[in-house]
Amino acid sequence: MRPVPLVLPLAGLPHRVPGDTDAVVVGGGVAGISAAVVLAERGVRVTMVEAADTLGGRLGAWPHTLPDGTRQIVEHGFHAFFRQYYTWRAILRRADPALGFLRPVVGYPVISRRWPDEDLTGLPAAPPLSLLALFVRSPSLGLRDITGADRSLALELLGYHRERSTPALDAMPAGKFLDRFGITERARSMLFEAFARSFFCDPDALSAAELVAMFHFYFLGNPEGLGFDAPDTDYLSCIWTPLADHLTRHGGRIRAGAAADTVEPADDHRWRVRVAGGAQVTARHLVLALDPAGLRGLAERSPGLRRVGPALAERAAGLRVAPPFAVSRLWLDRDVAPGRATFSAVTGEPTLDSVTCYHRLEEPSRRWAATTGGSVLELHSYACVEPDAAQATARMRDELAALWPETRDAVVRHQLCRYEATAPSFPPGAAGARPTVQTDARGVRVAGDFVELPWCAGLMERSAMSGILAANEVLAEEGAAAEPVHGVPQRGLLAGWTPMTRRRR
Ligand SMILES: Cc1cc2nc3c(=O)[nH]c(=O)nc-3n(C[C@H](O)[C@H](O)[C@H](O)COP(=O)(O)OP(=O)(O)OC[C@H]3O[C@@H](n4cnc5c(N)ncnc54)[C@H](O)[C@@H]3O)c2cc1C
């Protein structure tokens, strides 16, 4: 299996836009920077407007001084940079052509109190070998465990085909899909629930179509195998500063700390973005690359946008966010046991979903730990049931102590806890209702991880793809060649063969 070209430039079109044109990109996360970088490289005068003081959105990073005076860069949370994120990696190559800041993260264990660890890495890349290896190797997916499985649903996993799988499975909650799947509690917990919760919701609040699509993207249709990389230093130093430099070198302007208040049509087929505080920017093209609630709020505050883009406004109004997630970074007075993996997914706990040993991952944390003899851990709860950051942190610490007893008596030298609801939700029955890149408002495009794309891709990759598609729409309108996009094969091995398909024929 190889990466599949999803968009290729048409021969004969110029690389740069032939005329003089401009664009405003609202939102400086993965989606916004992907759109802005491509547009600026092609000669579009780009202004990026970002509400926060630093770029990055949910991948953002910013300076923080510890009580002991050490200056650290802290982040929104650990991210896994999977190797089939071809589009996002292509943008990251603008920061470092060799992607030298990405290092393989060895092992990807799922840990639980009830069952032995299960390592999901090292599977052969190509299906059906990847699936067979998963069954042969995984202690939780032995043959005994799948004898009760509903084979038609098992084949749905192997037969992913967006146009067919989405209508067939979208209305079903992922939890019900797993119930009907008939696998054991252990296989369900170790393989599927930890995976489903990494999409920021409980399996009952996630569409089965989304679960199957993501299983295809990460496991079965992934030419790269389930390995991933992570930056060896903080995201500000290796991603956001170099990408901002790249953008400005290509003539882009970045206005951070500038929240867009309204966007309204202006004279001469232009758009006016009013920024909190009164300033304004106008441009011919507008890319809205906000988080879901940000887009919904902006559309609510912008009557002119609603007037010329009623379908966009309706889709934006219908956007829902996932439950809050909690990210707690702890600076501890001691290290954890030497065998602990750098990143572990956790299953079976009410609150804790993953733990990352930052002092074994990123340079600033490594340095702090080496100086103090301590460790830096980050605990995540992706669909948090606790009411606030303090209670989420306390609960995650208790659950961690049950899994890693050496952390029970560790003294917390410092902690930084965040709790917010900014992730999109993909509930049952919602496919087809989310905003698309193209809109009915002339000159306006939407990008972000909540956007309906024509392809199957994981979260950061979805943001990057939607950003590039938004840029491509502008390039097409201006008569320039498209930026290429690659993805995983878009159909499973048995697409066209699954029982649901045959039933429909
Ligand atoms: C803890 C955590 C762990 C994650 N782990 C992974 C992972 O391992 N792998 C993966 O693929 N994905 C992961 N994700 C998801 C990933 O971070 C997101 O999918 C991605 O970063 C979304 O990028 P975006 O540009 O679409 O949106 P955002 O990052 O939300 O960017 C939107 C931007 O718009 C700005 N904005 C909002 N309103 C306004 C306004 N009015 N004016 C101007 N700007 C505005 C925001 O400040 C923000 O910067 C994780 C997310 C979290 C929170």
The ligand as a Gaussian input file, in Angstrom:
#p B3LYP/6-31G(d) Opt

LIG

0 1
 C       -5.283000      17.385000      24.573000
 C       -5.407000      17.151000      23.106000
 C       -4.722000      16.096000      22.505000
 C       -4.845000      15.874000      21.134000
 N       -4.155000      14.850000      20.558000
 C       -4.215000      14.679000      19.217000
 C       -3.426000      13.695000      18.583000
 O       -2.664000      12.980000      19.241000
 N       -3.522000      13.544000      17.225000
 C       -4.366000      14.339000      16.474000
 O       -4.417000      14.188000      15.245000
 N       -5.111000      15.299000      17.062000
 C       -5.062000      15.475000      18.395000
 N       -5.813000      16.461000      18.982000
 C       -6.720000      17.250000      18.132000
 C       -5.967000      18.374000      17.428000
 O       -5.336000      19.197000      18.380000
 C       -6.959000      19.201000      16.639000
 O       -7.672000      18.378000      15.745000
 C       -6.302000      20.318000      15.821000
 O       -5.268000      20.957000      16.527000
 C       -7.388000      21.311000      15.439000
 O       -6.817000      22.366000      14.684000
 P       -7.777000      23.461000      14.049000
 O       -6.921000      24.451000      13.384000
 O       -8.820000      22.766000      13.248000
 O       -8.557000      24.114000      15.282000
 P       -7.969000      24.927000      16.533000
 O       -6.655000      24.374000      16.941000
 O       -9.066000      24.939000      17.551000
 O       -7.719000      26.373000      15.957000
 C       -8.730000      27.338000      15.867000
 C       -8.106000      28.681000      16.181000
 O       -9.095000      29.693000      15.999000
 C       -8.875000      30.671000      17.000000
 N      -10.103000      31.453000      17.162000
 C      -11.285000      31.091000      17.716000
 N      -12.151000      32.114000      17.668000
 C      -11.511000      33.134000      17.055000
 C      -11.895000      34.461000      16.701000
 N      -13.119000      34.950000      16.957000
 N      -10.986000      35.257000      16.082000
 C       -9.730000      34.802000      15.799000
 N       -9.333000      33.543000      16.120000
 C      -10.214000      32.722000      16.730000
 C       -8.519000      29.854000      18.236000
 O       -7.869000      30.659000      19.197000
 C       -7.614000      28.793000      17.624000
 O       -6.270000      29.183000      17.626000
 C       -5.701000      16.702000      20.353000
 C       -6.372000      17.768000      20.955000
 C       -6.225000      17.994000      22.311000
 C       -6.962000      19.135000      22.930000

